[in-house]
Amino acid sequence: MIKVLVIDDDFMVAKVHAGFVNKEPGFTVVGVAHSASDAVKAATALSPDLALLDIHLPDMNGLELLQRLREVQPELDVIVISAAREMDTVRKALRGGIVHYLMKPFSWDDLRERLKHYAKTYQPLHVLRDKELEQADVNLLFGMGSQSRRPLPKGCSAETMSLVESIVRQTPEPISATETAEKLGTSRVSARRYLEYLAEENLAQVNLRYGGVGRPERRYSWNG
């Protein structure tokens, strides 16, 4: 569960934002702060993973608070939610290492999109902090996940590719094209096309199993 701290000086706005967050699966609001001083105390006591930060606070500018929060919670990620539209403010926020900048007013779908992006890209890096990353992992973090892959081979669908990825990811041992085809309910030749694509994109590793007569069997494991 991703723990979220909501920071906004407007009590009603903070309540609405907290309600939005709690509606998104995998997220929970652990605290709400209406001033910079309260935010620092909450970040220290609650160790949130993510903060929704307003720029305009009564006792400190949100950009200054961003640095203060990092001092007490170095791995805290931040999404700025603010009515501030000045280029200088946005630039400073980006240089401060925020995850997203969302301008008020916004819809639930706007916030949900950013929360889902955070859960998909940034949060796994905390879990895998002691693991060496592949280029694909880094591309995803910098928003290049969709551009980092070649188009799918002719006749292949994105839906089936997603299923194949899921099968390879969730199978503890290297899996063959025949076994993958059985899970998909498709032909071995079709399954192998998807598996080979993943291997060519360095998303899957090919393992050769020797034994019997003929060429070794190609088996695939997730490269992660």
LOMIDO-293535 format. One line per 10 residues: number of its first residue (from 1); their letters; for each residue z, x, y of N, C-alpha, C. Coordinates in pm, 1 decimal. Each point is the difference from the previous one (the first is absolute). Example, Ala and Ser with C-alpha at 12.3 -4.5 7.8 and 13.67 -1.06 7.14 Angstrom:
# residues 2
1 = AS = 780.0,1319.0,-569.0,0.0,-89.0,119.0,0.0,90.0,120.0; -72.0,-35.0,105.0,6.0,82.0,119.0,73.0,-77.0,109.0
# end
This chain:
# residues 224
1 = MIKVLVIDDD = 0.0,84.6,-119.5,0.0,-84.6,119.5,0.0,88.6,125.1; -88.7,-29.5,93.9,-10.5,76.7,124.1,95.1,-59.9,103.4; 94.5,81.6,45.8,102.4,-46.7,93.6,-49.4,15.4,144.6; 11.5,-108.7,76.2,-55.3,-2.7,135.8,109.6,-26.0,102.5; -6.5,74.7,110.6,87.0,-21.0,115.1,-85.1,-54.5,114.1; 36.4,-116.9,52.9,-72.2,-62.0,110.8,71.3,33.4,130.0; -74.4,56.6,97.1,59.6,41.0,127.5,-74.7,-68.6,113.2; 65.9,-95.2,65.3,-61.5,-73.2,111.6,110.7,-58.4,85.6; -13.8,10.0,132.9,107.3,-46.4,88.3,5.8,-152.0,10.4; -108.8,-68.4,-34.9,-3.4,-146.6,4.0,51.7,-55.0,-133.2
11 = FMVAKVHAGF = 111.4,-73.0,4.8,64.3,-48.5,-122.7,-92.7,-90.2,-81.3; -71.4,-89.7,68.4,-87.7,-93.2,-70.9,-121.0,72.9,-60.5; -57.3,91.6,75.3,-113.9,76.4,-50.1,40.5,81.8,-122.6; 116.6,63.1,7.7,48.8,78.6,-112.9,19.6,-88.3,-123.0; 49.8,-121.0,23.3,20.9,-92.8,-111.7,-132.4,-39.9,-63.8; -101.2,-23.8,83.4,-132.0,-36.0,-52.0,-60.0,115.9,-79.7; 9.4,120.8,54.2,-54.0,116.9,-69.7,70.2,21.0,-134.0; 131.2,-16.8,0.3,75.5,15.4,-124.7,-44.1,-104.2,-102.2; -25.7,-121.4,46.8,-47.3,-104.0,-90.5,-135.6,33.4,-58.3; -89.5,55.6,82.8,-131.1,42.4,-48.1,14.2,104.2,-111.0
21 = VNKEPGFTVV = 83.9,99.2,25.6,16.5,109.6,-95.5,55.6,-51.2,-132.8; 99.6,-85.2,7.2,63.0,-50.9,-122.2,-93.0,-89.0,-81.8; -108.1,-47.2,60.7,-98.5,-79.6,-73.0,-91.9,87.5,-84.4; -9.1,127.5,33.1,-92.4,89.0,-71.1,66.9,58.7,-124.0; -56.4,-23.1,-118.7,58.5,54.8,-122.8,15.4,152.0,7.3; 114.7,48.0,-47.4,24.6,143.8,-0.8,69.7,52.3,123.5; 22.9,-86.2,99.9,66.3,40.4,123.8,126.7,-83.0,20.4; 101.3,61.6,57.5,121.7,-72.2,35.6,57.5,57.0,129.2; 44.3,-86.2,88.8,60.8,43.5,125.0,147.1,30.5,-26.0; 39.3,123.5,26.2,139.0,39.7,-23.3,81.5,-0.7,127.7
31 = GVAHSASDAV = -68.1,-9.8,115.4,72.4,-1.8,125.5,-87.5,-36.3,117.6; 63.3,-51.0,106.3,-69.5,-33.3,124.8,79.4,61.1,114.4; -69.3,68.4,90.0,66.9,63.3,114.1,-69.2,-43.7,128.8; 80.1,-22.4,105.7,-55.2,-47.8,126.6,9.5,104.9,110.2; 46.1,118.9,-33.6,7.5,109.3,96.7,-19.3,131.7,-73.8; -27.5,104.5,76.7,-20.9,131.1,-60.5,126.5,50.4,-68.2; 114.3,-20.1,64.8,126.1,49.0,-57.9,30.1,-69.9,-132.5; -25.2,-130.7,-3.4,22.1,-73.1,-125.0,-99.6,43.5,-106.9; -121.5,31.9,41.2,-103.1,43.2,-95.2,38.1,131.1,-66.3; 53.0,93.4,78.9,41.5,129.2,-55.2,113.4,-19.3,-100.2
41 = KAATALSPDL = 95.6,-86.3,35.5,111.7,-27.1,-91.4,-49.5,-64.0,-129.3; -92.6,-95.4,13.6,-51.9,-69.5,-118.1,-80.7,94.6,-88.2; -81.6,84.8,61.1,-80.3,94.6,-77.6,89.7,96.8,-75.7; 107.6,41.7,62.6,94.2,92.6,-63.9,72.1,-66.3,-116.7; 41.2,-123.7,19.5,81.7,-68.1,-101.2,-82.4,-60.5,-113.4; -121.6,-45.8,32.2,-76.0,-78.7,-97.1,-111.7,77.7,-68.6; -37.3,115.6,53.3,-107.1,83.4,-57.5,-126.4,-80.4,-31.4; -57.2,-66.3,100.5,-121.8,-77.5,-24.4,-119.0,91.4,-28.6; -100.6,-55.6,-66.4,-124.0,73.7,-25.0,-95.9,-14.0,117.6; 5.4,-114.8,65.0,-96.7,-34.9,103.9,69.9,-71.9,113.8
51 = ALLDIHLPDM = -40.8,30.8,123.0,53.0,-69.5,117.2,-114.6,-66.4,74.5; 22.9,-125.0,43.9,-91.7,-66.9,92.3,59.9,18.4,138.1; -65.6,78.7,83.9,60.3,46.8,125.3,-71.0,-54.4,122.7; 76.8,-65.2,87.4,-51.2,-43.1,129.7,11.9,117.2,98.2; -92.9,7.3,94.1,2.1,108.7,98.5,101.9,-27.5,110.3; 7.9,-124.4,44.3,85.6,-33.8,113.3,138.5,-43.9,-47.6; 96.6,89.3,15.5,138.5,-26.9,-38.2,89.0,20.2,121.7; 115.8,-64.3,5.2,82.6,2.9,121.7,62.4,135.6,32.0; 26.5,81.6,-101.2,73.3,123.6,25.3,-80.1,127.7,-25.8; -122.2,-12.9,-52.0,-81.4,119.5,-26.4,-143.1,-41.8,-28.4
61 = NGLELLQRLR = -94.3,77.9,45.0,-139.3,-26.3,-33.0,-22.0,16.9,-149.8; -79.5,-87.3,-58.6,-21.5,4.0,-143.9,-57.1,131.3,-50.5; -81.2,66.6,81.6,-57.7,127.6,-41.9,107.5,109.3,-7.2; 95.6,-7.7,91.5,112.0,93.7,-6.2,87.4,-32.2,-120.8; 18.5,-128.2,-24.6,79.2,-42.3,-115.7,-65.4,45.4,-130.2; -132.1,-0.7,-3.3,-72.7,44.5,-120.0,45.4,139.1,-42.7; 9.8,90.5,95.7,43.7,136.1,-31.1,147.4,3.2,-41.5; 80.7,-83.6,63.2,142.8,-4.8,-34.5,18.9,-52.8,-142.2; -78.9,-100.6,-36.1,9.7,-55.0,-134.7,-37.7,104.4,-104.7; -99.8,81.3,30.6,-42.2,103.1,-93.6,109.2,106.4,-18.3
71 = EVQPELDVIV = 82.6,18.9,101.7,108.8,96.8,-11.7,105.0,-47.0,-100.4; 27.9,-130.1,0.0,103.5,-52.2,-90.7,-58.4,-44.9,-133.9; -131.1,-24.8,-3.6,-66.4,-45.2,-122.5,-139.2,64.0,-5.1; -7.0,128.2,-41.5,-125.1,77.4,9.2,-119.7,-63.1,-70.6; 22.6,-75.4,-107.4,-112.3,-55.2,-75.2,-29.8,-145.4,36.0; 55.5,-46.2,109.7,-24.7,-137.2,43.2,-143.3,-14.4,51.1; -70.1,-102.0,-47.0,-133.2,-32.6,50.1,14.0,-109.9,104.4; -94.4,-3.3,94.8,12.5,-92.3,112.8,-132.8,-70.0,28.4; 7.9,-131.9,14.9,-110.3,-79.3,53.0,42.7,-49.1,136.9; -74.0,38.8,103.5,31.9,-47.0,134.6,-56.6,-140.5,17.2
81 = ISAAREMDTV = 85.1,-90.9,47.5,-41.6,-136.1,31.4,37.1,-24.6,145.1; -100.0,-8.4,87.1,30.0,-2.7,142.2,-110.1,-68.3,79.5; 37.1,-48.3,118.8,-98.0,-56.1,93.0,-63.1,110.2,84.5; 51.6,121.8,-10.6,-52.1,112.5,78.7,-142.5,32.8,-43.3; -91.3,1.6,96.4,-141.2,22.4,-29.5,-55.8,125.0,68.9; 85.3,73.8,68.7,-47.1,117.9,70.7,-44.1,107.5,-99.5; -112.5,63.4,29.4,-51.2,104.1,-88.4,100.2,112.9,-17.6; 71.2,34.9,106.8,96.2,109.4,-8.6,112.0,-34.1,-98.2; 43.5,-126.1,0.2,105.7,-42.8,-92.2,-47.7,7.0,-143.9; -120.8,-50.8,-24.2,-55.3,3.1,-135.3,-18.9,143.6,-47.1
91 = RKALRGGIVH = -49.4,85.6,88.1,-22.2,140.1,-36.5,130.3,68.9,-36.4; 104.1,-22.6,79.8,129.3,62.0,-28.1,58.2,-51.3,-132.2; -21.2,-127.8,-25.2,50.1,-56.7,-125.5,-71.1,62.7,-119.5; -129.7,15.9,10.8,-76.5,62.7,-108.0,44.8,143.6,-22.2; 20.0,72.6,108.4,44.8,138.8,-12.6,142.1,7.9,-54.0; 73.8,-108.9,14.3,135.7,-3.4,-54.7,3.3,-25.8,-149.4; -117.1,-25.1,-58.7,-7.0,-13.6,-144.6,22.6,-140.0,-52.7; -37.6,-102.4,79.4,18.2,-137.1,-47.7,-102.2,-32.5,-108.5; 29.1,-105.6,-75.1,-90.0,-45.5,-106.0,-107.2,-91.9,56.5; 41.3,-95.1,85.1,-93.8,-93.7,62.2,51.4,-36.5,138.5
101 = YLMKPFSWDD = -90.4,-54.2,82.6,35.9,-51.1,132.1,-55.5,-141.3,8.4; 88.4,-98.6,6.0,-40.3,-140.6,0.3,40.3,-62.7,132.8; -99.2,-57.2,70.8,25.7,-55.7,132.5,41.6,-146.5,-6.9; 98.6,-34.3,80.4,41.8,-139.2,13.8,-96.3,-72.3,94.2; -26.2,-128.7,-19.6,43.1,-80.5,-115.2,-91.6,26.3,-119.9; 49.7,-28.2,-118.5,-78.5,21.8,-120.5,34.2,-109.6,-100.8; -81.9,-13.2,-100.7,21.9,-101.8,-101.9,71.9,59.6,-120.1; 46.5,-86.5,-87.5,62.5,45.3,-124.3,-98.7,83.3,-81.2; -126.7,-41.4,-0.9,-100.1,75.1,-76.1,-17.5,141.6,54.5; 10.6,15.1,133.5,-12.9,133.5,60.1,109.8,93.3,-51.0
111 = LRERLKHYAK = 123.8,-49.5,1.2,112.0,82.3,-46.3,-8.5,20.9,-150.4; -34.8,-104.8,-71.6,-8.8,10.4,-145.6,-100.6,106.4,-41.8; -112.3,6.7,69.7,-102.4,99.6,-32.1,55.1,141.1,13.0; 79.7,21.7,102.7,57.0,133.7,21.2,110.9,31.0,-99.1; 77.3,-99.3,-36.0,103.4,22.2,-100.6,-61.5,33.0,-135.6; -106.8,-70.0,-34.7,-66.7,25.6,-127.5,-62.1,139.5,-0.8; -56.1,40.2,113.2,-56.1,135.0,8.8,109.6,104.3,-15.4; 113.3,-25.5,62.6,111.9,93.7,-12.5,46.6,10.9,-145.0; 16.7,-114.4,-65.3,47.2,0.5,-138.9,-97.3,73.1,-91.0; -129.6,-9.1,31.6,-102.3,59.2,-85.9,-17.0,149.0,21.5
121 = TYQPLHVLRD = 23.9,46.6,122.7,-30.0,140.1,30.7,122.1,85.3,29.1; 79.8,-39.0,97.6,109.5,86.3,42.9,117.7,0.4,-97.1; 41.6,-118.5,-44.5,120.0,-7.1,-82.0,-9.3,82.2,-128.7; -113.8,0.0,-72.4,-6.7,81.4,-122.0,24.4,148.2,24.3; -26.8,47.6,121.2,21.2,142.0,28.4,148.0,36.6,-1.4; 86.8,-95.6,28.5,144.0,26.6,-10.5,39.7,14.0,-146.9; -59.8,-85.7,-83.2,31.6,3.8,-142.4,-52.1,127.8,-63.8; -117.4,45.7,47.8,-66.3,116.4,-60.0,19.1,125.7,84.3; 109.0,7.8,74.4,17.1,110.2,94.9,3.2,136.9,-68.3; 38.7,6.0,-129.0,8.2,128.2,-68.5,-125.2,28.9,-83.2
131 = KELEQADVNL = -102.2,-83.5,13.7,-121.8,14.5,-78.3,-111.0,58.1,88.0; -82.4,87.0,-58.9,-115.1,51.2,72.6,-104.3,-110.3,10.5; -53.1,-21.6,121.6,-95.9,-107.4,22.6,-142.4,47.4,-25.1; -85.3,-94.7,-37.0,-142.2,24.8,-10.2,-64.4,-37.5,133.6; -125.9,43.1,20.9,-68.8,-33.5,123.5,-11.8,-151.2,17.8; -18.7,-72.7,-110.4,-10.8,-146.0,8.4,128.2,-61.2,56.1; 116.4,57.4,-35.6,126.8,-49.6,52.1,7.6,19.1,150.8; -43.2,118.2,45.2,3.6,31.3,142.3,-100.6,-86.1,76.2; -118.5,-19.6,-58.9,-100.3,-85.9,63.4,54.4,-140.0,22.7; 72.0,-51.9,-98.5,56.9,-133.4,9.8,101.2,-7.0,113.3
141 = LFGMGSQSRR = 81.1,102.1,12.9,101.3,4.5,105.0,-63.0,-4.5,138.1; -114.5,68.1,15.4,-66.5,5.3,129.7,-104.1,-110.3,17.1; 9.7,-103.5,-84.8,-88.3,-113.9,16.9,-142.2,23.3,-43.1; -22.7,94.5,-89.6,-135.3,31.2,-43.7,-23.1,-37.8,-145.4; 88.5,-85.0,-54.6,-12.8,-33.8,-141.4,-133.1,-60.0,-36.1; -50.2,-91.9,83.3,-125.5,-66.6,-33.3,-119.6,90.5,18.4; 9.6,98.6,92.3,-113.1,87.2,23.1,-4.6,116.7,-96.1; 107.8,23.1,-73.5,6.8,120.6,-81.5,-74.1,-14.8,-131.8; -41.7,-120.6,-35.3,-69.2,-21.2,-125.8,-148.0,-30.1,22.4; -79.3,40.6,-96.3,-140.6,-36.8,-0.2,-12.6,-147.9,-34.9
151 = PLPKGCSAET = -113.0,-63.2,33.5,-21.9,-138.5,-42.7,5.0,-9.3,-151.9; 40.6,-113.7,-50.8,5.8,-19.8,-144.6,-140.4,6.0,-59.7; -10.7,43.8,-124.7,-130.8,2.0,-66.4,-60.2,-139.5,-3.9; -131.6,-7.7,-2.4,-69.7,-127.3,-4.8,46.4,-80.4,-121.7; 30.7,-126.2,22.9,44.7,-86.1,-108.6,150.4,-3.9,-17.5; 73.0,87.0,71.4,146.6,2.0,-8.6,58.7,-84.5,113.0; 108.1,-69.6,-29.2,63.5,-84.0,100.9,133.8,58.2,42.7; 37.1,-28.7,123.5,128.4,49.3,52.3,116.3,-62.2,-75.7; -15.1,-126.3,-40.9,107.0,-67.8,-72.3,28.3,67.3,-134.4; -109.7,32.5,-73.8,17.9,66.1,-129.5,53.2,141.0,18.9
161 = MSLVESIVRQ = -45.2,68.8,104.1,50.0,134.8,27.1,150.5,-3.6,24.3; 44.7,-101.8,72.1,143.3,-13.0,25.6,77.2,-18.3,-130.1; -55.8,-77.5,-92.5,64.6,-21.1,-129.4,5.1,130.2,-80.4; -109.9,75.0,2.1,-4.1,126.3,-73.1,102.1,97.6,57.1; 7.6,8.9,132.1,99.0,87.3,62.7,140.2,-37.5,-45.3; 27.9,-129.0,-0.4,132.6,-47.7,-40.3,30.0,37.6,-144.7; -100.1,-13.1,-87.5,18.8,33.5,-141.8,31.5,148.8,-16.0; -76.1,84.4,67.0,19.3,144.8,-13.1,134.7,41.3,58.5; 36.3,-59.7,114.1,127.3,31.9,64.8,118.7,-35.4,-90.0; -7.6,-116.1,-63.6,115.1,-53.6,-72.1,8.6,45.1,-144.8
171 = TPEPISATET = -103.6,67.0,-50.2,2.3,47.4,-138.2,64.8,137.9,-5.1; 111.5,14.6,-70.3,72.8,128.0,1.1,-76.7,116.6,-61.0; -86.0,-28.2,-99.0,-78.0,104.7,-64.9,-146.9,-13.3,39.8; -76.5,110.0,-5.9,-143.8,-8.3,30.4,-67.7,-108.7,-83.3; -89.5,-74.2,63.7,-63.1,-114.0,-64.4,-150.3,22.3,-14.3; -58.5,-50.6,-106.3,-143.1,18.1,-24.8,-79.3,-115.6,59.3; -131.2,16.0,5.6,-87.1,-106.3,48.6,7.7,-121.3,-92.4; 10.5,25.9,-131.0,9.0,-110.6,-96.3,126.6,-81.8,22.0; 112.1,67.7,19.0,127.3,-69.8,22.6,-1.7,-75.3,133.2; -61.4,62.4,100.2,-11.3,-66.5,130.1,-86.1,-124.9,-11.0
181 = AEKLGTSRVS = -109.5,10.8,-74.2,-89.8,-114.9,-19.0,71.5,-115.8,-67.7; 86.3,31.1,-94.8,75.2,-104.7,-69.4,92.7,-74.3,96.5; 62.2,74.6,90.7,90.0,-63.0,96.8,-77.1,-82.9,102.6; -121.4,46.9,33.7,-81.4,-68.9,98.7,-75.2,-118.1,-59.2; -29.8,8.8,-129.8,-84.9,-100.7,-62.2,-145.2,22.9,31.9; -38.5,127.4,11.0,-137.7,36.0,32.8,-49.2,104.1,-98.7; -120.6,52.0,21.5,-55.7,99.0,-92.3,55.9,138.9,27.2; -6.4,85.5,-101.7,46.9,137.0,14.3,-83.0,74.2,104.3; -130.7,-22.9,-0.8,-89.7,67.5,95.4,37.0,-36.4,143.2; 28.0,-128.2,22.9,37.2,-44.4,134.2,132.9,61.2,41.9
191 = ARRYLEYLAE = 98.7,-1.1,-89.4,130.6,57.4,31.9,-11.6,147.9,32.6; -86.5,69.5,-74.6,-12.5,144.0,23.0,-61.8,28.7,136.7; -89.0,-85.8,46.9,-59.3,21.2,132.6,107.9,-0.3,107.7; 92.7,-93.7,-11.6,109.5,-7.1,97.2,92.0,121.1,-13.2; 30.5,37.7,-121.4,89.1,113.7,-24.0,-62.3,130.6,50.0; -129.2,15.7,-22.4,-67.1,121.5,45.5,-5.3,5.7,152.9; -14.8,-116.0,60.5,2.5,-4.8,146.3,134.4,49.6,52.4; 108.5,-47.1,-60.8,132.6,44.4,41.6,17.4,149.4,-19.7; -55.6,51.0,-109.9,8.8,144.1,-26.6,-79.3,79.0,103.8; -118.4,-48.5,36.1,-82.7,69.4,98.6,64.4,-1.2,138.3
201 = ENLAQVNLRY = 77.7,-104.6,28.1,70.1,-9.2,128.2,135.1,72.3,-3.4; 28.7,67.4,-111.8,125.1,74.2,-18.3,121.8,-91.6,2.1; -21.1,-127.0,-34.7,110.8,-94.1,-9.2,52.6,-8.4,-143.0; -83.3,39.9,-94.9,41.2,2.9,-140.2,-35.0,136.3,-58.4; 80.5,42.7,-95.3,-21.2,128.1,-66.6,-53.4,-24.7,-140.5; -100.6,78.2,-38.4,-58.5,-13.7,-133.5,72.6,92.5,-97.0; 45.0,-57.1,-110.0,66.3,76.0,-105.2,-84.9,-10.0,-126.2; -32.3,112.6,-60.5,-83.7,1.6,-119.5,88.2,1.6,-124.4; -26.1,-94.6,-89.3,73.6,-4.7,-126.5,-95.2,44.2,-112.3; 35.7,111.2,-64.4,-81.5,53.3,-108.9,50.4,-51.3,-134.8
211 = GGVGRPERRY = -91.4,-10.3,-93.5,36.7,-47.6,-133.0,-115.7,-76.1,-60.3; -21.1,17.5,-127.8,-109.7,-69.9,-65.5,-133.1,66.6,28.5; -106.1,-75.2,-24.7,-135.4,52.3,15.9,-57.9,-47.3,132.1; -80.1,85.3,62.3,-65.3,-37.5,123.8,72.0,51.7,122.7; -43.9,-49.6,114.6,56.4,45.7,126.3,143.4,-50.4,17.6; 79.7,73.6,75.3,138.7,-44.6,23.2,2.3,-131.2,80.0; 102.6,-78.7,-22.7,13.3,-126.6,70.1,53.2,23.7,141.3; -62.5,-65.3,97.1,44.3,10.9,139.2,106.8,-106.9,26.7; 115.8,46.7,44.9,109.5,-91.2,32.2,40.8,24.2,145.8; 49.3,-102.6,65.3,19.8,3.4,144.2,145.1,-30.8,36.9
221 = SWNG = 51.5,78.6,93.1,134.6,-23.9,52.3,-4.9,4.4,150.8; 93.4,-73.9,64.2,0.0,-6.0,146.1,36.8,135.2,58.6; -74.6,44.1,97.5,20.7,131.5,59.1,98.6,-12.3,115.1; 126.2,-21.4,-34.7,98.3,-19.0,104.8,139.5,30.2,-46.4
# end
